[in-house]
Amino acid sequence: MTTPPLSPNEPARAAIPRPDRPSNPIRKALTWLLVLGALGFLAHALAPEISVVRSSMAAIGWPQVVLAMLVAIPMYAIKGCYHLNLLDRIAGERSSRRIGLPIYLQAQIVRYLPGKVWGIVYQSQRMSRTHRPSEVVIANLWQMATTNALAAGLVIGLLLAFRYSLAWLLLLVPVIGAVEWMHRHPAIESWMLKQLARFLPRLVPLANSRPLPSMPWKGTALLCSEWIFYFASFSIMLHGLADWPERLLLGTWYGGASILALAAFVVPAGIAVREAIFVAAPGLTGADAATLAVTATLARLVFLGAEIAAAVLSSAWTLGVRRDPA
């Protein structure tokens, strides 16, 4: 089954195969095992400090939580723009941001419930008239690899700077330089596509196509600017609950916990697993388990709310443009 071409000169695009079963029993059991295990650990770690947790929750300024949510919205728009830039390079043509951005942001919400794979399936189906499924898959995989490589370097550099010396901040220079170098040398991406195609035969046509063009410097700028809004949102969220250096440290470690939670890929958005990892290292931040738990809860609320708001606003923007008679 194929999707009709958009023009006589464009080949028909392969349709996305639908899964035969809505879920895998083993995957589902593993998901629940990890979530329940993480929740059990959190309950055990917080039992002695439940009164502290209650007092910390009572001290939260909810208007600043809402403000933090608003500040985080551009972070998700930036993620979407970077993703669409990747798709443009892979497809060889520029796509509409008004159409593509809402679809990408909606797909990020889908991954919270059915899971990460279903988010990609949703995006592939919604973009089937303009992009092949293999292009959407590759863009998601490459974005995940690049953003997490940059995040890992940033988190390690900041944690070492907090623990030992500010000189460790210089580690960010080669990390950012490496990301920019990979953007400027797409031969690496082409080689990785060929290697990936050995395990995923459906990607063979894409891997054997023309070399990918290099990405301009704005690609690296987008990836770096995400962190500006991330730390700004974290700082606003914890205003009055922690001083400035501690807010930066907690934000850094929460980013590190998010990276480590990727290992639990069967858990949608690392629910409970990310929080358990974050709370499990009080010695790393010097904060007690109660502070870490409250911070993790607020961060989950703020960033999920910002992600939903970004998807809703971008969808409203698209609908508004369609109804504009001009």
Phi and psi in degrees as a GROMACS rama.xvg file:
@    title "Ramachandran Plot"
@    xaxis  label "Phi"
@    yaxis  label "Psi"
@TYPE xy
-130.188  161.555  THR-2
-93.8664  133.139  THR-3
-56.5463  143.806  PRO-4
-68.6471  156.073  PRO-5
-78.3131  -23.0813  LEU-6
-148.917  162.733  SER-7
-59.5087  -26.4089  PRO-8
-88.9344  -4.31775  ASN-9
-102.177  129.433  GLU-10
-67.2318  151.418  PRO-11
-63.7591  145.095  ALA-12
-99.9838  139.813  ARG-13
-66.8009  137.202  ALA-14
-76.2442  162.407  ALA-15
-84.4086  122.561  ILE-16
-65.899  133.71  PRO-17
-86.523  139.031  ARG-18
-60.9154  142.15  PRO-19
-70.508  -31.9419  ASP-20
-122.631  144.536  ARG-21
-67.4317  -24.4443  PRO-22
-156.838  159.411  SER-23
-102.347  124.149  ASN-24
-58.5247  -39.7724  PRO-25
-67.4207  -42.9005  ILE-26
-63.5749  -42.1358  ARG-27
-63.4238  -42.1359  LYS-28
-64.7588  -40.3151  ALA-29
-65.9208  -38.7913  LEU-30
-59.5065  -50.4069  THR-31
-65.4948  -34.4684  TRP-32
-63.2102  -44.5788  LEU-33
-67.6844  -43.0053  LEU-34
-65.1698  -46.8714  VAL-35
-66.1073  -37.4013  LEU-36
-63.6292  -41.7686  GLY-37
-65.7452  -41.5917  ALA-38
-64.9491  -38.1946  LEU-39
-63.9373  -40.8939  GLY-40
-63.844  -43.2626  PHE-41
-61.8843  -42.3379  LEU-42
-62.6431  -40.9244  ALA-43
-66.586  -42.0975  HIS-44
-70.6078  -31.505  ALA-45
-95.9798  -11.2074  LEU-46
-54.027  -43.655  ALA-47
-72.5263  -13.726  PRO-48
-120.332  25.7476  GLU-49
-62.1731  -34.4088  ILE-50
-67.994  -36.4753  SER-51
-66.7691  -39.0225  VAL-52
-61.0869  -43.4093  VAL-53
-63.422  -43.3376  ARG-54
-67.4491  -35.7499  SER-55
-67.7488  -39.8907  SER-56
-64.5826  -37.1037  MET-57
-68.3375  -24.2759  ALA-58
-86.8113  -2.23994  ALA-59
-69.9718  133.83  ILE-60
-93.5613  102.719  GLY-61
-66.1594  -31.8319  TRP-62
-58.7681  -37.8832  PRO-63
-72.5122  -26.9237  GLN-64
-66.0256  -42.5827  VAL-65
-63.5889  -41.7361  VAL-66
-62.5636  -41.6741  LEU-67
-60.5158  -38.0258  ALA-68
-62.3765  -43.5127  MET-69
-65.2255  -39.2472  LEU-70
-66.3159  -29.2336  VAL-71
-80.0877  -15.1099  ALA-72
-57.6802  -46.0068  ILE-73
-58.5801  -26.9803  PRO-74
-59.3599  -41.3355  MET-75
-75.8809  -32.6958  TYR-76
-63.7928  -38.8922  ALA-77
-64.6429  -42.8163  ILE-78
-57.2185  -42.6864  LYS-79
-65.6075  -40.9106  GLY-80
-63.7952  -41.2623  CYS-81
-63.234  -41.8908  TYR-82
-61.366  -44.5331  HIS-83
-66.8786  -32.3849  LEU-84
-62.8417  -40.2275  ASN-85
-62.5207  -44.6819  LEU-86
-61.3415  -39.125  LEU-87
-60.8306  -42.6771  ASP-88
-66.0328  -40.4956  ARG-89
-71.8399  -42.4161  ILE-90
-79.6051  -20.8473  ALA-91
82.0193  12.3188  GLY-92
-152.801  152.813  GLU-93
-81.8979  133.06  ARG-94
-101.829  163.915  SER-95
-73.9104  125.96  SER-96
-70.8117  -31.6514  ARG-97
-66.2125  -28.1365  ARG-98
-92.8914  -45.4817  ILE-99
-72.3855  -37.2484  GLY-100
-63.7424  -47.2528  LEU-101
-61.2685  -38.2256  PRO-102
-63.3933  -45.0521  ILE-103
-61.7002  -46.0468  TYR-104
-67.1851  -36.3204  LEU-105
-64.6307  -38.467  GLN-106
-64.0445  -31.3117  ALA-107
-68.4085  -29.3707  GLN-108
-74.0243  -38.2412  ILE-109
-58.3913  -35.2463  VAL-110
-66.5597  -15.3667  ARG-111
-72.1865  -30.9361  TYR-112
-102.463  -70.9748  LEU-113
-66.701  -34.656  PRO-114
132.854  173.351  GLY-115
-60.6068  -44.0699  LYS-116
-62.0737  -40.837  VAL-117
-65.7942  -29.5933  TRP-118
-62.5095  -41.5801  GLY-119
-68.7186  -40.115  ILE-120
-60.9849  -43.9955  VAL-121
-59.5166  -47.6497  TYR-122
-62.5594  -41.6602  GLN-123
-62.0139  -42.2674  SER-124
-65.9815  -41.9718  GLN-125
-70.0028  -27.1687  ARG-126
-102.812  14.6775  MET-127
-63.6102  -22.6567  SER-128
-80.8648  -16.3282  ARG-129
-120.433  -20.1966  THR-130
-140.24  142.21  HIS-131
-70.182  150.622  ARG-132
-54.9341  -38.1264  PRO-133
-63.2523  -33.9509  SER-134
-66.433  -41.1283  GLU-135
-66.4311  -42.1521  VAL-136
-61.8015  -48.1219  VAL-137
-62.8698  -42.8434  ILE-138
-60.798  -41.3991  ALA-139
-66.6653  -44.6287  ASN-140
-65.1065  -42.928  LEU-141
-69.7874  -37.851  TRP-142
-64.2412  -42.6466  GLN-143
-61.5856  -43.2858  MET-144
-65.9625  -44.8628  ALA-145
-69.0318  -47.3195  THR-146
-65.6668  -36.8861  THR-147
-76.2603  -29.0887  ASN-148
-65.4253  -43.9908  ALA-149
-65.2164  -42.3832  LEU-150
-62.682  -41.9048  ALA-151
-62.2  -44.3407  ALA-152
-63.7379  -41.3575  GLY-153
-66.3603  -44.7463  LEU-154
-63.5082  -45.2194  VAL-155
-63.0618  -44.7805  ILE-156
-61.3604  -44.4057  GLY-157
-69.0206  -41.3067  LEU-158
-63.6377  -41.6781  LEU-159
-66.2648  -36.1322  LEU-160
-65.4246  -40.639  ALA-161
-66.2974  -38.7419  PHE-162
-84.5294  -35.5304  ARG-163
-118.487  -69.4491  TYR-164
-152.86  147.107  SER-165
-64.2535  -15.0701  LEU-166
-61.1696  -23.9625  ALA-167
-65.9738  -15.8269  TRP-168
-63.5903  -22.5948  LEU-169
-64.5556  -15.8623  LEU-170
-62.9528  -24.2293  LEU-171
-66.4449  -26.405  LEU-172
-63.8168  -54.4752  VAL-173
-67.1285  -30.0737  PRO-174
-64.7333  -49.8526  VAL-175
-66.2222  -37.9818  ILE-176
-62.0186  -37.8055  GLY-177
-66.662  -39.7504  ALA-178
-64.4437  -43.9711  VAL-179
-63.6738  -38.8328  GLU-180
-63.7171  -39.7031  TRP-181
-67.907  -35.8752  MET-182
-64.2415  -35.0061  HIS-183
-84.7078  -13.0207  ARG-184
-123.904  78.2757  HIS-185
-67.9666  -6.54749  PRO-186
-60.0616  -29.6594  ALA-187
-66.0156  -43.5822  ILE-188
-62.4627  -42.3223  GLU-189
-61.778  -41.5323  SER-190
-64.5005  -41.8515  TRP-191
-66.7997  -33.7507  MET-192
-61.421  -43.2777  LEU-193
-63.8352  -39.5883  LYS-194
-67.4732  -39.7437  GLN-195
-66.9498  -35.0688  LEU-196
-64.4589  -20.748  ALA-197
-67.0846  -29.3424  ARG-198
-98.8181  -24.9238  PHE-199
-123.099  89.1364  LEU-200
-57.4771  -26.1673  PRO-201
-62.9559  -18.3853  ARG-202
-90.2834  -1.34042  LEU-203
-57.8325  -47.3716  VAL-204
-57.9989  -39.6802  PRO-205
-69.3074  -39.3853  LEU-206
-67.0139  -27.8146  ALA-207
-95.1072  5.22136  ASN-208
-82.0372  -169.644  SER-209
-60.1099  156.26  ARG-210
-62.1025  145.376  PRO-211
-73.0664  141.511  LEU-212
-73.2893  158.028  PRO-213
-73.1707  155.463  SER-214
-96.1985  133.73  MET-215
-65.3683  170.707  PRO-216
-60.1053  -19.9446  TRP-217
-65.0116  -21.9019  LYS-218
-63.159  -48.5228  GLY-219
-66.1881  -36.9658  THR-220
-62.5407  -38.8667  ALA-221
-63.8899  -44.7752  LEU-222
-61.972  -40.5407  LEU-223
-72.505  -36.516  CYS-224
-69.2463  -22.6375  SER-225
-54.6398  -40.5848  GLU-226
-70.6362  -25.2391  TRP-227
-61.921  -47.8505  ILE-228
-71.2247  -32.4289  PHE-229
-62.6318  -51.8916  TYR-230
-70.4849  -33.1625  PHE-231
-64.0791  -42.5079  ALA-232
-65.2591  -42.68  SER-233
-62.8591  -41.0148  PHE-234
-64.8746  -43.0686  SER-235
-65.7091  -41.7231  ILE-236
-59.8026  -38.5847  MET-237
-99.6555  11.5178  LEU-238
-60.8006  127.39  HIS-239
89.4758  -14.3866  GLY-240
-103.152  -21.1118  LEU-241
-155.106  154.83  ALA-242
-78.14  173.598  ASP-243
-59.512  -50.0638  TRP-244
-60.9874  -37.6844  PRO-245
-67.9969  -35.8141  GLU-246
-63.1813  -42.4429  ARG-247
-65.4245  -40.3301  LEU-248
-66.3375  -43.908  LEU-249
-64.2574  -39.6042  LEU-250
-64.0433  -38.5029  GLY-251
-64.2376  -47.5751  THR-252
-68.5105  -32.8404  TRP-253
-63.518  -37.6321  TYR-254
-63.6052  -39.5958  GLY-255
-64.998  -40.965  GLY-256
-63.4052  -34.6625  ALA-257
-65.4653  -38.7835  SER-258
-66.8747  -45.3652  ILE-259
-64.2597  -32.7772  LEU-260
-68.4551  -14.3599  ALA-261
-61.9406  -23.7127  LEU-262
-62.6096  -29.3201  ALA-263
-89.3974  61.378  ALA-264
-66.6998  -18.2668  PHE-265
-77.3402  -13.7218  VAL-266
-91.7052  120.171  VAL-267
-56.7787  120.478  PRO-268
56.3871  21.9857  ALA-269
60.5249  30.6284  GLY-270
-56.9348  128.956  ILE-271
73.9702  -37.7811  ALA-272
-66.4759  -45.7504  VAL-273
-59.4906  -43.8871  ARG-274
-65.2379  -38.6843  GLU-275
-64.8037  -41.4927  ALA-276
-64.0154  -42.0698  ILE-277
-62.3314  -43.9067  PHE-278
-75.2383  -22.6587  VAL-279
-73.494  -7.21831  ALA-280
-125.084  62.6553  ALA-281
-64.4755  -30.5398  PRO-282
-66.8955  -23.019  GLY-283
-72.6659  -33.3372  LEU-284
-109.482  -16.0439  THR-285
79.4633  3.27084  GLY-286
-93.5766  152.496  ALA-287
-78.9303  168.003  ASP-288
-60.9279  -35.7639  ALA-289
-63.548  -45.7898  ALA-290
-62.0471  -42.2514  THR-291
-64.3786  -41.0654  LEU-292
-65.4006  -44.0668  ALA-293
-64.6405  -41.7642  VAL-294
-61.4117  -45.1613  THR-295
-63.1435  -40.1325  ALA-296
-64.5772  -45.5703  THR-297
-63.7833  -41.7888  LEU-298
-63.2851  -43.1071  ALA-299
-61.1229  -43.9787  ARG-300
-65.0789  -46.3839  LEU-301
-64.5394  -49.0367  VAL-302
-74.7544  -33.2088  PHE-303
-66.9854  -43.1182  LEU-304
-62.0735  -41.0201  GLY-305
-65.6911  -37.4126  ALA-306
-66.5875  -43.0046  GLU-307
-65.4155  -43.0108  ILE-308
-62.026  -40.0799  ALA-309
-63.1236  -41.6126  ALA-310
-65.2046  -42.2585  ALA-311
-66.6604  -45.2476  VAL-312
-64.9659  -41.4231  LEU-313
-67.2717  -35.7686  SER-314
-67.524  -41.2102  SER-315
-64.6308  -37.8848  ALA-316
-60.1714  -43.976  TRP-317
-65.1098  -43.8483  THR-318
-63.5356  -39.1833  LEU-319
-63.6615  -39.4207  GLY-320
-66.5728  -40.7779  VAL-321
-64.5244  -33.1432  ARG-322
-86.1442  -7.75777  ARG-323
-72.2788  115.891  ASP-324
-62.9407  -22.1201  PRO-325
